[in-house]
Amino acid sequence: RMVRHGASALESFEELVDKVRSFQRRDQRKRLQWQEFCDRRSPLRTKGGEGIRDARLHTASFLCSFLEAVEASNLPDVSELMAPTSPAKLRDEVSAKISEDMPDEVRHPRAWNALHDALIANDTDAATRIIEAGDVLLLNQPSPTAGHTPLMLLAMGHCQECLVHRLLEQRGSASIAVRSQSRRTAADYAAAEESRLLPETIKLLRDLETACVERTAACRCPICGDALRKRPLLEFHWDRASRGEEKNLLLQRFFSQNVHRELLQAQYHQINNTKRIRKEISESMSVLEALEEAVPELDNSWHLVDLCSGKSITSALAMLRYPSMRITAVDRLAPEFVPHCIDPGNLDPSMRYLQQDILGEPFEALLEKLLGDQPTAILGMHLCGDLSFRAAELFQRLAAVRVVVLAPCCLPPKASASTPSELYASRDQEDQYQRWAQHLAGVLQGSPMAVRVTSRAVEEILSPKNIVICAVQLNGHAWLFERHLSGESVLIPK
């Protein structure tokens, strides 16, 4: 279908649609001009009475009339929609509301609310009504998974840009410096290439964020600027233990060692505010104690490699127990999500983080080069499926690796060709896990060098996946032959 647009050559309907859409993508002002043009002139209406905004649903003549209005600079004035309050005045008003005490963002629990729904649906009328109601919690609440606040959703381009200013006026500024799960603020989303906010709005958000961070600096991490709680969750559990209320033996030993109190410091906030910190500590303590029991001469001359380190709690505890030990944490997480204690640029240069997929082909060569000939222990807490196989494989192939401590988690996929069928001989999950642990112990026992393998359930681990397997090379370490661990099943090589 060919149509005439002004004095130009004949154009297809698709070309007209593309021109209208390209016009809208330039910035938020132009998108609002298209929306206002539709509201005023389009015969097509939504249930809410607004003009239909999808260009493909309009006639070619309507699209031509819009493009002709563009050429004639005869588009609706949307300045009032863009900024009901001048950016400078709004900046001053909002800055005056920012608390000089604890940052407000730590007070808002994550949940999905009606304002999130309205913004995701681009329902400007519904969003406006909720914003005008002035409920501070709804206006600043992060979503449960992604951690998106309403201000972030507006910064991404949902609904009309004027709502950014209205939200800030209605105390929505409390979330101005909040970071989402991907560690981005509303200003970061506004500045992204896909955002179509006006430059003055982006600058306003950034200025307000900077002012908030500066005013609340005393309540923020000195390294990353994250807002801190007045009392870390770990401190609550520490007080509980000091009153004799902690009954778990692993946790009792953790809290009894003052060296671990360092974790209460602000730079460890990614660890000390972990929701399931008791569970995480019990797991990390179990593998570290298994290593210390298997290698009584463990000292700072060793290299510890923490595979799939996650929050790196095991690495952090090892660093505090052995301050000069070389420790490498390995995970696929981007470095900005890793606790500061394993960032060489901030704390201890002996700590190193590798962002690597341990199942990737280059990893083995990379690790071998990194280890050199330094005696090394590999730790793997709750490695799922093939990750546990990989830990055993590295122990068997790399000469520098003298010890591996493994706490397996989920079984490998049943459909995988490499998965032994006997693992799924029973439908009972506990029995399956026992078979899985026995199989891994057998794999380690089949190593080409002389090894000693122990496997036992550690009841104090706060998880049903509580079997810890330890394999130690015997060659060149005669003292290891004399070790006897009471209560353990010990597999002696043939």
Solvent accessible surface area in square Angstrom, and as a share of the most:
residue,aa,sasa,rsa
1,R,180,0.66
2,M,115,0.51
3,V,28,0.16
4,R,148,0.54
5,H,8,0.04
6,G,32,0.31
7,A,109,0.84
8,S,44,0.28
9,A,79,0.61
10,L,95,0.47
11,E,18,0.08
12,S,27,0.18
13,F,21,0.09
14,E,85,0.38
15,E,83,0.37
16,L,0,0.00
17,V,1,0.00
18,D,82,0.42
19,K,87,0.37
20,V,0,0.00
21,R,79,0.29
22,S,55,0.36
23,F,9,0.04
24,Q,27,0.12
25,R,147,0.54
26,R,154,0.56
27,D,35,0.18
28,Q,1,0.01
29,R,79,0.29
30,K,49,0.21
31,R,29,0.10
32,L,1,0.00
33,Q,30,0.14
34,W,0,0.00
35,Q,22,0.10
36,E,36,0.16
37,F,1,0.00
38,C,0,0.00
39,D,37,0.19
40,R,149,0.54
41,R,128,0.47
42,S,2,0.01
43,P,114,0.71
44,L,70,0.35
45,R,107,0.39
46,T,55,0.32
47,K,219,0.93
48,G,63,0.61
49,G,44,0.43
50,E,49,0.22
51,G,0,0.00
52,I,34,0.17
53,R,61,0.22
54,D,62,0.32
55,A,2,0.01
56,R,113,0.41
57,L,107,0.53
58,H,8,0.04
59,T,84,0.49
60,A,8,0.06
61,S,81,0.52
62,F,24,0.10
63,L,0,0.00
64,C,12,0.07
65,S,39,0.25
66,F,0,0.00
67,L,12,0.06
68,E,76,0.34
69,A,8,0.06
70,V,40,0.23
71,E,125,0.56
72,A,73,0.56
73,S,102,0.66
74,N,92,0.47
75,L,37,0.18
76,P,13,0.08
77,D,110,0.57
78,V,3,0.02
79,S,54,0.35
80,E,148,0.66
81,L,53,0.26
82,M,6,0.03
83,A,38,0.29
84,P,73,0.46
85,T,22,0.13
86,S,60,0.39
87,P,35,0.22
88,A,60,0.46
89,K,117,0.50
90,L,1,0.00
91,R,61,0.22
92,D,99,0.51
93,E,67,0.30
94,V,0,0.00
95,S,17,0.11
96,A,80,0.62
97,K,80,0.34
98,I,13,0.07
99,S,28,0.18
100,E,125,0.56
101,D,98,0.51
102,M,26,0.12
103,P,1,0.01
104,D,18,0.09
105,E,22,0.10
106,V,23,0.13
107,R,125,0.46
108,H,28,0.12
109,P,85,0.53
110,R,104,0.38
111,A,38,0.29
112,W,121,0.42
113,N,14,0.07
114,A,55,0.43
115,L,0,0.00
116,H,0,0.00
117,D,78,0.41
118,A,8,0.06
119,L,0,0.00
120,I,83,0.42
121,A,72,0.56
122,N,87,0.45
123,D,61,0.32
124,T,19,0.11
125,D,65,0.34
126,A,19,0.15
127,A,0,0.00
128,T,44,0.26
129,R,161,0.59
130,I,34,0.17
131,I,0,0.00
132,E,76,0.34
133,A,83,0.64
134,G,27,0.26
135,D,64,0.33
136,V,62,0.36
137,L,75,0.37
138,L,48,0.24
139,L,0,0.00
140,N,0,0.00
141,Q,10,0.04
142,P,9,0.05
143,S,3,0.02
144,P,70,0.44
145,T,115,0.67
146,A,37,0.29
147,G,0,0.00
148,H,43,0.19
149,T,0,0.00
150,P,0,0.00
151,L,0,0.00
152,M,0,0.00
153,L,4,0.02
154,L,2,0.01
155,A,0,0.00
156,M,57,0.25
157,G,10,0.09
158,H,42,0.19
159,C,10,0.06
160,Q,23,0.10
161,E,2,0.01
162,C,20,0.12
163,L,6,0.03
164,V,0,0.00
165,H,2,0.01
166,R,70,0.26
167,L,0,0.00
168,L,0,0.00
169,E,32,0.14
170,Q,40,0.18
171,R,65,0.24
172,G,0,0.00
173,S,1,0.01
174,A,8,0.06
175,S,0,0.00
176,I,0,0.00
177,A,7,0.06
178,V,15,0.08
179,R,77,0.28
180,S,5,0.03
181,Q,105,0.47
182,S,53,0.34
183,R,53,0.19
184,R,94,0.34
185,T,3,0.02
186,A,1,0.00
187,A,0,0.00
188,D,44,0.23
189,Y,12,0.05
190,A,1,0.00
191,A,59,0.46
192,A,24,0.19
193,E,173,0.77
194,E,126,0.56
195,S,16,0.11
196,R,68,0.25
197,L,9,0.04
198,L,12,0.06
199,P,96,0.60
200,E,74,0.33
201,T,2,0.01
202,I,44,0.22
203,K,120,0.51
204,L,0,0.00
205,L,0,0.00
206,R,86,0.31
207,D,41,0.21
208,L,0,0.00
209,E,24,0.11
210,T,64,0.37
211,A,24,0.18
212,C,6,0.03
213,V,52,0.30
214,E,119,0.53
215,R,101,0.37
216,T,1,0.01
217,A,61,0.47
218,A,105,0.82
219,C,36,0.21
220,R,14,0.05
221,C,4,0.02
222,P,106,0.67
223,I,61,0.31
224,C,28,0.17
225,G,17,0.17
226,D,25,0.13
227,A,23,0.18
228,L,29,0.14
229,R,138,0.50
230,K,169,0.72
231,R,109,0.40
232,P,19,0.12
233,L,59,0.29
234,L,0,0.00
235,E,58,0.26
236,F,89,0.37
237,H,23,0.10
238,W,13,0.05
239,D,48,0.25
240,R,64,0.24
241,A,21,0.16
242,S,89,0.58
243,R,145,0.53
244,G,47,0.45
245,E,74,0.33
246,E,6,0.03
247,K,153,0.65
248,N,20,0.10
249,L,86,0.43
250,L,2,0.01
251,L,0,0.00
252,Q,73,0.32
253,R,95,0.35
254,F,0,0.00
255,F,15,0.06
256,S,85,0.55
257,Q,58,0.26
258,N,117,0.60
259,V,66,0.38
260,H,0,0.00
261,R,106,0.39
262,E,69,0.31
263,L,1,0.00
264,L,33,0.16
265,Q,89,0.39
266,A,36,0.28
267,Q,38,0.17
268,Y,7,0.03
269,H,17,0.08
270,Q,32,0.14
271,I,0,0.00
272,N,2,0.01
273,N,44,0.22
274,T,14,0.08
275,K,181,0.77
276,R,155,0.56
277,I,2,0.01
278,R,62,0.22
279,K,48,0.20
280,E,44,0.20
281,I,1,0.01
282,S,0,0.00
283,E,9,0.04
284,S,5,0.03
285,M,0,0.00
286,S,5,0.04
287,V,0,0.00
288,L,1,0.01
289,E,38,0.17
290,A,12,0.10
291,L,0,0.00
292,E,46,0.21
293,E,59,0.27
294,A,5,0.04
295,V,1,0.01
296,P,69,0.43
297,E,106,0.47
298,L,18,0.09
299,D,68,0.35
300,N,66,0.34
301,S,67,0.43
302,W,20,0.07
303,H,1,0.00
304,L,3,0.02
305,V,0,0.00
306,D,4,0.02
307,L,0,0.00
308,C,42,0.25
309,S,15,0.10
310,G,27,0.25
311,K,100,0.43
312,S,0,0.00
313,I,7,0.03
314,T,10,0.06
315,S,0,0.00
316,A,0,0.00
317,L,0,0.00
318,A,0,0.00
319,M,17,0.07
320,L,18,0.09
321,R,44,0.16
322,Y,37,0.14
323,P,88,0.55
324,S,76,0.49
325,M,1,0.00
326,R,77,0.28
327,I,1,0.00
328,T,1,0.00
329,A,0,0.00
330,V,0,0.00
331,D,23,0.12
332,R,172,0.63
333,L,68,0.34
334,A,27,0.21
335,P,79,0.50
336,E,98,0.44
337,F,71,0.29
338,V,10,0.06
339,P,1,0.01
340,H,15,0.07
341,C,0,0.00
342,I,0,0.00
343,D,57,0.30
344,P,71,0.45
345,G,69,0.67
346,N,64,0.33
347,L,61,0.30
348,D,35,0.18
349,P,114,0.72
350,S,31,0.20
351,M,0,0.00
352,R,105,0.38
353,Y,32,0.12
354,L,17,0.09
355,Q,91,0.40
356,Q,57,0.25
357,D,60,0.31
358,I,4,0.02
359,L,90,0.45
360,G,20,0.19
361,E,161,0.72
362,P,97,0.61
363,F,0,0.00
364,E,34,0.15
365,A,68,0.53
366,L,62,0.31
367,L,0,0.00
368,E,97,0.44
369,K,173,0.73
370,L,23,0.11
371,L,3,0.02
372,G,50,0.48
373,D,126,0.65
374,Q,45,0.20
375,P,33,0.21
376,T,0,0.00
377,A,1,0.01
378,I,0,0.00
379,L,1,0.01
380,G,0,0.00
381,M,28,0.12
382,H,37,0.16
383,L,0,0.00
384,C,54,0.32
385,G,4,0.04
386,D,58,0.30
387,L,43,0.21
388,S,0,0.00
389,F,46,0.19
390,R,24,0.09
391,A,0,0.00
392,A,1,0.00
393,E,54,0.24
394,L,0,0.00
395,F,0,0.00
396,Q,47,0.21
397,R,145,0.53
398,L,5,0.02
399,A,89,0.69
400,A,10,0.08
401,V,0,0.00
402,R,58,0.21
403,V,1,0.00
404,V,0,0.00
405,V,0,0.00
406,L,0,0.00
407,A,0,0.00
408,P,0,0.00
409,C,21,0.13
410,C,66,0.39
411,L,31,0.16
412,P,1,0.00
413,P,84,0.53
414,K,141,0.60
415,A,104,0.80
416,S,36,0.23
417,A,116,0.90
418,S,76,0.49
419,T,15,0.09
420,P,26,0.16
421,S,95,0.61
422,E,88,0.39
423,L,1,0.00
424,Y,53,0.20
425,A,73,0.57
426,S,27,0.18
427,R,235,0.86
428,D,79,0.41
429,Q,148,0.66
430,E,126,0.57
431,D,48,0.25
432,Q,26,0.11
433,Y,10,0.04
434,Q,70,0.31
435,R,84,0.31
436,W,0,0.00
437,A,2,0.02
438,Q,124,0.55
439,H,51,0.23
440,L,1,0.00
441,A,5,0.04
442,G,40,0.38
443,V,45,0.26
444,L,0,0.00
445,Q,41,0.18
446,G,61,0.58
447,S,12,0.08
448,P,118,0.74
449,M,36,0.16
450,A,35,0.27
451,V,1,0.00
452,R,19,0.07
453,V,0,0.00
454,T,10,0.06
455,S,22,0.14
456,R,83,0.30
457,A,48,0.37
458,V,20,0.12
459,E,131,0.59
460,E,47,0.21
461,I,5,0.03
462,L,64,0.32
463,S,17,0.11
464,P,117,0.74
465,K,55,0.23
466,N,23,0.12
467,I,9,0.04
468,V,6,0.04
469,I,0,0.00
470,C,8,0.05
471,A,0,0.00
472,V,8,0.05
473,Q,23,0.10
474,L,7,0.04
475,N,91,0.46
476,G,81,0.77
477,H,35,0.15
478,A,76,0.59
479,W,66,0.23
480,L,6,0.03
481,F,136,0.57
482,E,146,0.65
483,R,78,0.28
484,H,144,0.64
485,L,11,0.05
486,S,90,0.58
487,G,84,0.81
488,E,27,0.12
489,S,62,0.40
490,V,43,0.25
491,L,66,0.33
492,I,125,0.63
493,P,39,0.24
494,K,251,1.06
